[in-house]
Amino acid sequence: MGVANLVLPVFAIIVTGWLAGWSGYVSRSLADGLVHFAYNVAMPALLVVTIAQEPARNLLEWRFLLAFGGGSLLCFALVFLVVRAAWGRGLASSTIHGMAAAMTNTGFVALPILHSIYGQPAVLPAAIATVFVAGVMFPAAVILLERERHGGRSVRPAALARQILLNPMVLSTLVGLAWAIAGLPIPAPVAAYLAIFAAALTPCALFAIGLGLSVAGLRSNLRTSVLLAAVKLVLMPLIVYGLCLATGLGPLYTIAAVVCAAVPTAKTVYILAGEYKVEEPLVAATVSITTLLSVPTLLIWLTALSGPTVRAG
């Protein structure tokens, strides 16, 4: 019930956004504005305040990074190559397909679930996973999307690098990492200021997903979204669990890695899709489906792992 209590409100916000748009209570055209605010203001604030407050040494648990990060990148590469080679889609479309199957909602689903079940010790691995998503997955997606936006190889390397470094997500990640490495505390007023903007991310992003979601769009993307959901909720956790066993990762970190892999697709994939105007209906459908299906799949993973994994340690 703890998992359901955390995941179902997330899905309810998406449904609320859809009902508001369907009924005409809120104009669907406002979805773009919400996405723009989330991408340029709320998400950067969250990344800075999350990464900067974590000691740099805690961000370098190599076995956890190898298991969770390796599983994320393997699933992204698998979907990206299938969509690119077999389906003949463009670079941007293939990137968004891959991210929808591999970019995980660690900060707003995995972290509270782990904290509520296993307490404070489980927060650190969830924070590490969040930093990996922010420091590796986001920049990788931005690099590929920027290449497509600028016509691939025709763009000059210096211009591409400048565009990537000035991207709000990449820049905020770099600021947070620099602050963490310096080991300086964030002044309380600054942390509070950033936290206010960060708190706006979840309602804005989830409501925008629902607002931009139509029944026709969900129906037209249902088959692909279900396939992506199967990769996200079944294949990715299996790969991550196998890597945990191969690296000899400890019990708690193994549970954390698998839970982080088994939570829904990150709503920030929709923010990326909205910012670059690529596969928005598909991502909205995938976020909705993975959010709904993650309730039973997370319960299965937690039941399967908690007893034997902890005893093995």
N, C-alpha and C positions, 0 to 999 in steps of 0.2 A: 504493500500500500504506500510505503514511503516513496518508491520510484514513481508510482502512478500519480501521487500527490504533487510531485515535482514536474512531471512531463505533461500531464493533462492540462494544467493552466497555460502552458506554452502553446499547446494546440488550440486551446480556447481563445487565445488572443488572435491567432490566425483566423479562426472562424468568425470572430467578432469583426475583424477587418473585412472579411468577405461579405458578411451580412450588411455592413455599413455601405459597401460599394454596390452590392446587388439591389438594396432597397433605395439607393439614391440619397441616403442620409449624409454620406460623405462622397464627394466627387472622386472617381477613380483617378483623375488627373493629378490629384495630390500625392499619389504614391511616389512619383518621381521626386518631388520635393522632400518627402520623408527619407527616401533612399539617399539623396544628396546630403542631407544633414547627417544621417548616420555614418556615411562614408567619410565625410570631410571633417566632422566635429566629434561625434560621440565615440566612434571606434578609435580614432587616434588618442583621445583622452583615456579610454580604457586600456589601450596598449601601454601607454606611458606609465600610468599609475600601477598597472599590474607588474610589468617587467622591472621597473625602477626600484620597487620595494623588495625585490627578491635578491638575496645575496648572490653574487656572481658565481661563487663556488658551488652553490646549490643547483645551478642550471646546467651542470656538466656531469650528470650521472650517465655515463656513456652506455651502460647496458640498457637502461630505460630508454634513452634516446635512440639506440639502435633498434630496440624492439618496436616501440611505438612509431618512431620516425621512419624506420625501414618499412614497416607495414603500410604506413600512409603513402610513402613514395611508390612502393610496389603496386598498390591498388590504383594510384593515380596513373602510373605508367601503363598498366594493363588496359585500363579504360581508354586512356588517351590514344594508345596505339590502335586499339580496335576501332574506335570512332574515326580516327584519322585514315587508317589504311583500309579497313574493311568497308566502312560506311562512306568514305570519301568526303568527310566534312572538313571545313577550314580549320586553321590553327586556333582561332578564338573559340569556335564551337567545341572543338576537341578538348581544349583546356577547361572550359566550363563543365563539360561532361565529366572529365576526370576529377575536377575539384568537387563536384556534386557527390561523387562516389567516395572521396577520400578525405575531404576537409571536415573535421569533426568539431562538434559544439562542446568543447571542453569547459570553457569558462562558465556557461550558464546552465549546463545540465550535468556534466560529469563531476565537476568540482563540488556542487552542493550535494549530489548523491553520495559521493565518497565521504564527504565531511559528515553527513548525517548518519552514515552507517559505521564508519571506521574512525571518526574523530579527526582531530587536528593533524596527526601524522600522515593522513592520506591527502592532505591539502597540497603538500609540496610536489608529489609527482603530477598532480593535476595542473599545478602551476607550470611545471617543466613542460608538460604537453602543450599548454597554452602558449608558452614562449616558442616552442618548436613550430606550432601552427603560424604564429605571428612572424617569426624570424626566418622561416624557410618556405612554408607553403604559400603565404601571401606574396612574398617577393617573387617566387617562381611563377605564380599565376600572373602577377603584374608584368613581369618580363615578357612572357609569351603573349599576353594581351596587347601590350604596347608594340610588340613586333608586328602583330596583325594590323593594329591601328595605323602604323606608319609604313605599311606595305612591305613588311618582312625585312629582307636584307638591304633594301634601298636606303634605309635610314642610317645616318652616320652614327658610329659607336658612341661618340661623345654626346650627341643629342639624345640618343637612347638612354645612356647612363644618367644624364641630367634629368630626363623625364622620369626614370625609375626612382632615382634618389629623392626627387621632390614629390613623389607620390605620397599622399598623407599616411597610408598604412606603413609603407617602408620607412619613411622619415620618422614617424613616431616610434617604430620598433628600434631604430638606431639610437634615438634619443634615450629610450628606456634602457637599452643595453649599456650605453655609455654611462648613464647614471648608476646602474647596478655595478659596473666595473669600478667606478670611482668610489663606491661604497658610501656615498653621502645620503643622509636622510632627506626625504622630501619635506619641506616646511609644511606644517599643519594646514595653513590657509591654502597653499597650493594644492595639497592632496585633497582637501575638501572641495576646492574649485573643480579639479579634474573629476572627482567622484560624482559630482552633480551631473556633469555632461555624460560620464560613463553610464550612469543609471538610466539615462534616456535611450540608450542603445536598444535594449530589449523591447520595450513597447513600440518604439518607432519602427524597428526592423520587422518585427513580427506582424504588426498592424499593416505595414506596407506590403508584406507578402500576401496577406489575406485580401487587402484592398485591390491588389493587382491580379488576383486569382479569379478566373472565371470557370464555370462548369465546363464550357466548351474547351477551354485551354487544358483543364485537368483531364478531360476525356481524351483529347487528342494526344496528350503526352503520357497517358497512363501506362502503356506497355513499357516505354523506355524508363519511366520513373520507377516502376516496380523492379526492373532489372538493376538500375542503379541502387535502389534500396537494398536489394539482395546482396550486392557487393559491399555496401556500407555496413549493413547490420549483421551479416553472416560471414562473408569471405574475409573482410578486413580483420574482425576480431580473431578469426581462426589463424590467420597469418601472424598477427601480433602475438598470440598465445604460443605458437610454435617458436617464434623468435625469443620469447621470454624463456622457454625451456632450453633452447639452444645456448643462450648466454648465461644461464644459471641465475637469473634475476630472482631476488627474494620474493617471498609470498605476497606481502602487502603491495609491493611495486608491480608484481605480476597482475594482481587483481586491478590495480589502478590503471595499468596499461590497457588491459582488455576492456575495462569499463569505458575508458576514454575513446577506444576504437569503436565501441558498440553504441555510442549515443548518436542522436540524429545528425544529419548534415547541418553544418554551421549556417546560420542565417546570413552570415557575412558573404557566403557564396552568392546569395541573391543580391546583396549590395554590390558585389563585383559585377554580376550580370547586368544589374540595372545601370551601373555607372558606364559600362562599355556597350550597353544595348545588345547583349548576346544571350539568347536562349532563356529569357526571363520567365516565360510560362513553364518551361521544363523545370527550371530550378525551383520555382514556387511550388510546383506539384511535387517535386522530390523532397523538399523540406517538409511539406505537409505530410506526405506518406511516411517518411522516415520518422517523423515526430510521433505519429500515431502508432506505427508498428514497433517502435522502440520500447513501448511499455511492456509487451509480453517478452520480447527478445532480451531486454535487460534483466527481467526477472529470471529468465532461464540461465543467462550467463552468471548472474550473482549466485543463484542456487547451486550451479555446477561448480563454481570456483571457490566459494567461501569456505566450505568445509574441508575438502581434500587439499586445497592449496595452502591454507593456513596450517593444517596439521603437518603438511610436508615440510614446513619451515621449522 
